[in-house]
Amino acid sequence: MDKEVREHAADYDLPECFFEQFDTICTSLKEAFKDMIDNHSIDKLNMATDALITLYESFYSEKQLFDSLNACKYGVDPIYEHSVNVALLSRMLGDLNHMNHNDLYALTQSALIHDIGKLSVNPDILYKTETLTDHEFDLIKEHTQQGYMLVKDLFTDSRIPVVALMHHERIDGSGYPMGISSSDINDFTRIVAICDVYAGMIATRGYRESYCPFSIIALFEKEGLHKYDTDFTILFLRSMLDTYIGYSVILNTGEEAVITAVNPHNLSNPVVELDGMTTNLALDENRQILHIA
């Protein structure tokens, strides 16, 4: 992470030496991808996975984990930084779902390698800042199949390479590359799909700014019941929202408010304190959260 990113992160609650650990894991993952492709070995991936688990276990709360995503949203190496963030979130969601040790490890690895196929995409297209043509988007979508072909023979646990292939599938059949639906999508893929979308939208990219977390929540509320696994989505969103209690936010009216409680039936519109008064944004048609202060 460069100096500018660290300055943006000054207000976040992060573990000691967080950036050093994060940078080391990203570098290790880059080396692991090369080793997997060149030497058909996952030894370096195992090392990167162990380092990520150590970082994950250094978070004393889920709030610290989500703060780390906000701190890293200005990153400059999207494939590796994004993959690390997706792996951290996926491990958290697996933890919340009480997965056993072996499943958690495999889930973490599947999240780390989910985007390896993007190394096969022309960088001029992958990092294009203008709107993609339909043809260019089709080429990017091929990263799922390319990734699967790169890793399908490297793991004894078949669930891991399947995530590289299927993390853009949706339970209503609207995803790609195969358009399969609910019963054919394993739990690892369901978890990584949710974390992939959140981590991608919270990040700043060359062609857009970071999305406000509450805009992302609104998207999940709109699409979550039919595109994503409902149980995992609700578990993820409620865990995330609890971490935002106490945050200052800017409303579309220009007012600054503090989040005081979550609305369980309207997650994107929490209860806030505004000018010393409690306001339920779910009942206020004129106010909504614009961004985190």
N, C-alpha and C positions, 0 to 999 in steps of 0.2 A: 504494500500500500504506500502511495506517495504522500508527501507532506500535506498536500491540500486535503486529501481524504482524512488524514489524522486530525486536522484542524476541524473538519466538519463533525468529527466524532467526539469532540471534547466534552459534550454535555451528556454522553451516554454512559451507563453503568456497565463497565466491561471488566473482565478478569485482568489481573496483572499480566503484562507481556502478551496481551491478546494478539496484537498485530503481528508480532514476531512469530507466534505460533501459527496464525492464519496464513501468513506469507510462506512459512516453511511447508505447510500442508499443500498449498497450491503448487509450489515448486515440486514437491514430492509426487503429487498427482500428475503433473506434466511429465515427469520422468517415468512414472508408472505407465501412462498411456503409451509412451514411446516403446517401453520394454514389452508391453503386451503386443504391440503391433510388430515390432522388429524381431523379438525373441520368443513370442508366444508364452510369456511367463507372467505370473501374477505375484511374484515375490515382492516387487516394489509396491504393488497395489496393497498387499497385506501390510506393509510398513506404513503406507499413507493412511490406511484404515485405522491402524493402531494409534497413530498420531492424532487423527480426528477424534477418536473415542476419548483420548486423554483431554483434548480441548473441550469436548462436550461435557465431560465429567468435572471440568473446572468451573462450569456455570453453577452458581449456587441457587439459581431460580430460572424459571422459564422467561421471566422478564429480561434477564441478562442475555439469553439466547436471542430473543427478538431485538434487543438493543444492538446485538452484534450485526444483525442483518441491516438495520438502519445505518449503522456505522460503515458498513461495507458497500452501501448501495451506489457509491461513486467509483467503483472499481474499474480497472482498465483492461482486465484480461477475462472477459465474460465466461468463456468455456470453463475454466478451472475455478474461478471464484464462485460462479453460479453453482457448479457441481458440489463444491464444499458446502455452500449454504443449503442446498437441497438435501444433502446428506445429514446435516445437523438437524434440520426440521423433520426429516423422515425418521431419524433415530428418536427424536422427541415423541413423535406420534406413535411409533412402535412401543416406546416406553409407556405412554399413556394407555395403550391398548394391552399392556401387560404381556408383551411378547417374551418368550424365553431367550436366554443368552445367545444361543446359536442362531435363532431367527433374527435377533437384533443385529448380529454381526453381518449376516447375509443381506439383510435389508439395507444396512449402511453401505455395503459394497455395491449393491445394485443401484443405489442413489448416486454414488460417486461416479459410476461408469455410464450412467443413463444417456449422456450426451456425447459419448466418445465418437459416435458416427459423424459429428460435426467437423471432425478433423478431415473428413473426406469431401467437405463442401468447399467450393471455390471461395476463398476469403473475401474477394471483391463483392460477392453476393451475400455472404454471411454477415459482413459488417457494413453493408450498404446503408446509408443514412436516408436515402430517398425511398419512396414507396416502391415495394417490390412488384414486378410484373407477375402475372399468373404463372408464367414459365419459371421465373426465378423462385417463386414460392414452392412450386412443385419440386424443384431441385433441392431446396432446403428440407422439404419433407422426406426426402430420400435418406436423411441422416439416421432415421430409425432402422431401416433395413441394413444400411451400411454398418451401423454400430453392431447390430446383431451378428452380422457375418464376421465382424472382427473378433467377437468375444464368445461366440456360441460353443466353442470347443475348449474353453479355458477353465470352466467351473464345473465342479461335481454337482453343485446345486443348480438345477435347471431354471429355477425362478429368477436367478440373477441376470443372465443374458436376455431373458424374456422382457425384462423391464426396459432394456435398451430398445427393443423392438416395439413395445406396446405403450410407452408412457404418454403417447398422444391419443390413445384410444379412449373412448368415453362410454359409460355404461348404457347410454341410449343408442349406441351404434353410430354416432355422428363423428367419431374421430378417425384417425388414420394410423397406419397405412392400410389396414384391412377392413375397417368399419365394423369390427366385432362388438358384441354387447356384453352385458353384465356377467352372465354365467361363465364366460370365457376369459375374464380378466382376473388375475390373481391378486391377493391382498397387497403384495409388494408394489405391484403396478398401480393399484388404487391409491395407495399412500403417496408414492412418488409423484403421481399425476397432480395431486392437490398441492404438494410442496413445490413442485416445479412451477406451477402457475403463480403461486404466491411469491416465491423468490424472484421469478422473472419480472413480475409487475412492480415489486417494491424497488427494483434496481433502476438506476438511471442508465439510459442508453443514448447513443449518439443521435438518434432520431426522435427522442422524447424524454421528458422528465419522469421521475419516479411517480408512481400512482400513490395517492393517499391510501393508507391501510383501510380506511372506512369505505372508500370506493371499491376496493378489492372485495371487502366483505359484502357489499351490496351486490357485486357480480356473483359471488358464490350463493347469496340468498336467492338471486334470480335464477341461476342455472344449476345450483348444487344438487337439487333434488332429482334432476333427471340426467345431468352430465357426469356427476361425480358420486362416489359412494356416500350416501347420506350420513351414516354413522360416523365414518372417519371425518367427513367435512364438519359436522357439528362439534365433534371432539376437538378438532383443530381450531375452529373459530372461537369456541368458548375459552379454550386455553389461551389463545392469542389475546382475546379481548380483556381477559383478566389482567394481562400485563400492561394494558393501556390506562387502567384506572389511576388517576392522579396526574395524567398527562395534560398539558395545556394544548388547546387546539384553536385554530382560527376558523370562524364560521363564514359562510358565504356573505354575511352581512358586514363583515369586517370586524366583528366583535371577537374578543378572546374569552374562552371558557375553559373550565377544568372538568374532565370526565370524572364522575363520582360513582356511577353504577352502570351495569349492563342491562339492556332490555332483552330478556331471553327469547322473546318472540319477534324482535325487530333489532337484530344485532348491529346493523349499520347505523342505527340512531340511538345512541346511549343517553343516559341521564347526565346532565351537566350542571355545574354551578356557574351562573352568569350574573355578574353584578350583585353577588350575595344572595341570589335567588336560585332555587332549584328549577331547572327546566327539562322537561322530557321531550327530547327532539322527535320522538315518534309521534307526538301529539302536536307538534309545531310545524305547520306546512311551510312556513317562511324561512326556517333556519335549517341548515345542514352543515356538516363538517366539511371544510374546504381542504385543510391540510393540518398536519401536526405543527405546533408552534416551534 
